[in-house]
Amino acid sequence: MLVKLTLLCNALTNTSLSSLPAKQAIRLLAEWNGNIKDAVLNGEKGRAWKKANLLISCAEVMPTLKTGKFVFAGYDKVGRAICYYRVKLHDPKKFTALESVKAVVYNYEQMLAAGKLRGAGEICVVIDRTDAKSSNMDIEVCGPWGEGGRAGGRAGGRSEEGKKK
C-alpha cells in the first residue's frame, strides 16, 4: 500500500490535487481500489465539480428539498449516512440532474456541520423506484449513483451554511 500511495502522490504532483493531504490521498486511492490512473482522473473531476458548483446556498436547493425526494435516514454497516432517493417524487421537467445532486451535497454538508456523520465521509444512496412511473425517471439523476456509486469523485467541500467559521 505504501508503494501505491507513493506512486499516487507522484502522479498528483502536476495536477490540481498536488496539495491533497496524505489522509485524503489514501482515501482517494482506496476509493478507486488502488488504481492510480482512475484515482487521479476522478479526483481531478471531483475537484473541478467542486470548483464549479460550491458554495451551495439553502435558497438554491430549497425547491428541490421541498419535494421530499431525498431523505437521509440511518446508517449502513460501515457507518455511511443513507440517502433515499424516492424516484416517484422527481419531475425531470422541473429539476435538472445538477440541482438534484446539489441538494444531496447540501444535505450531506449540513449533516457534516452538525456532527451527524459517523466519520465515514461518504454517503450510501438508495434509489427507491417504488410507485415510480416513466415520467419520473431521469437517467441523468440515477446515473451518478447507479454505476458503482461514483459521481466524479466525492462531492465534499463546504456549503454556504456548513462552512467553517
C-alpha positions in Angstrom: 0.0 0.0 0.0 2.9 2.4 0.8 4.3 1.9 -2.7 0.9 2.6 -4.2 0.5 5.7 -2.1 3.9 6.9 -3.1 3.1 6.4 -6.8 -0.3 8.2 -6.3 1.5 11.2 -4.6 3.9 11.3 -7.5 1.1 11.2 -10.1 -0.7 14.0 -8.3 2.3 16.3 -8.4 1.4 18.1 -11.6 -2.3 18.2 -11.1 -4.8 20.4 -9.2 -4.6 17.7 -6.5 -0.9 18.3 -5.7 -1.8 19.8 -2.3 -4.1 17.0 -1.3 -3.3 15.9 2.3 -2.0 12.4 2.8 -5.2 11.2 4.5 -7.3 12.3 1.6 -4.9 10.8 -0.9 -5.2 7.5 0.9 -9.0 7.7 0.8 -8.9 8.6 -2.9 -6.6 5.6 -3.6 -8.8 3.3 -1.6 -12.0 4.6 -3.3 -10.5 3.6 -6.7 -9.3 0.2 -5.4 -5.6 1.1 -5.8 -6.0 2.2 -9.4 -3.8 5.3 -9.6 -4.9 6.4 -13.1 -8.6 6.3 -12.1 -7.8 7.9 -8.7 -6.1 10.8 -10.4 -8.6 11.2 -13.2 -11.7 11.1 -10.9 -10.0 13.1 -8.2 -9.5 15.8 -10.9 -13.1 15.5 -12.0 -14.3 15.9 -8.4 -12.1 18.9 -7.8 -13.4 20.6 -11.0 -17.0 19.8 -9.9 -16.4 21.4 -6.5 -14.8 24.5 -8.1 -17.8 25.0 -10.4 -20.6 24.2 -8.0 -19.7 25.0 -4.4 -20.7 27.0 -2.3 -24.3 25.8 -2.3 -26.8 28.1 -0.6 -30.0 26.9 1.1 -32.1 29.1 -1.2 -30.6 27.5 -4.3 -31.6 24.0 -3.3 -34.8 24.7 -1.3 -37.2 24.0 -4.3 -35.5 20.5 -4.7 -35.5 19.8 -1.0 -39.2 20.7 -0.7 -40.1 17.8 -3.0 -39.0 15.3 -0.3 -37.4 13.1 -3.0 -34.2 13.0 -0.9 -34.3 11.8 2.7 -31.4 11.0 4.9 -32.3 8.2 7.4 -30.0 5.9 9.3 -26.5 4.5 8.5 -25.3 1.4 6.6 -22.9 -1.3 8.1 -19.8 0.8 7.6 -21.3 4.0 9.0 -22.2 5.8 5.8 -25.3 8.0 6.1 -28.1 6.6 3.9 -29.8 8.9 1.4 -33.0 7.6 0.0 -33.8 8.9 -3.5 -37.6 8.5 -4.0 -38.0 8.5 -7.7 -41.8 8.9 -7.6 -41.3 12.4 -6.2 -38.9 13.5 -9.0 -40.1 15.6 -12.0 -37.4 15.8 -14.6 -39.2 18.6 -16.3 -38.9 20.8 -13.2 -35.4 19.9 -11.9 -32.1 19.3 -13.6 -29.8 16.5 -12.5 -27.3 19.1 -11.2 -30.0 20.6 -9.0 -30.7 17.2 -7.6 -27.0 16.4 -6.9 -26.5 19.8 -5.3 -29.5 19.1 -3.0 -27.8 15.9 -1.8 -24.5 17.6 -1.4 -26.1 20.4 0.6 -27.8 17.8 2.9 -24.6 16.0 3.4 -22.8 19.2 4.3 -25.4 20.1 6.8 -25.1 16.7 8.4 -21.3 17.1 8.4 -21.5 20.6 10.1 -24.0 19.2 12.7 -21.7 16.3 13.5 -24.3 13.7 12.3 -21.9 11.8 10.1 -20.1 8.8 11.7 -16.8 9.6 10.2 -17.1 7.5 7.0 -17.0 10.7 4.9 -19.3 9.1 2.4 -23.0 8.5 1.8 -24.9 5.5 0.6 -27.6 6.4 -2.0 -30.6 4.0 -2.2 -32.7 4.5 -5.3 -36.3 3.7 -4.4 -38.3 3.1 -7.5 -41.5 2.1 -5.7 -44.6 3.5 -7.4 -42.4 5.5 -9.9 -43.7 6.0 -13.4 -41.7 6.5 -16.6 -42.5 10.3 -16.3 -40.5 10.3 -13.0 -37.4 8.5 -14.4 -34.3 10.6 -15.1 -31.2 8.7 -16.1 -29.2 11.9 -15.5 -30.1 11.8 -11.8 -29.7 8.0 -11.4 -26.5 7.8 -13.5 -24.0 9.2 -10.9 -25.2 6.7 -8.3 -26.3 3.8 -10.5 -22.8 2.9 -11.7 -20.8 1.9 -8.7 -21.8 5.0 -6.7 -19.1 7.3 -8.0 -20.1 10.7 -9.3 -16.7 12.0 -10.5 -15.2 11.7 -7.0 -16.6 12.7 -3.7 -18.5 16.0 -3.6 -17.1 17.2 -0.3 -16.3 20.9 0.1 -18.5 23.2 2.2 -22.0 24.6 1.6 -22.5 28.2 2.5 -24.2 27.4 5.8 -21.9 24.5 6.6 -18.5 26.2 6.0 -16.2 26.6 8.9 -16.3 29.9 10.7 
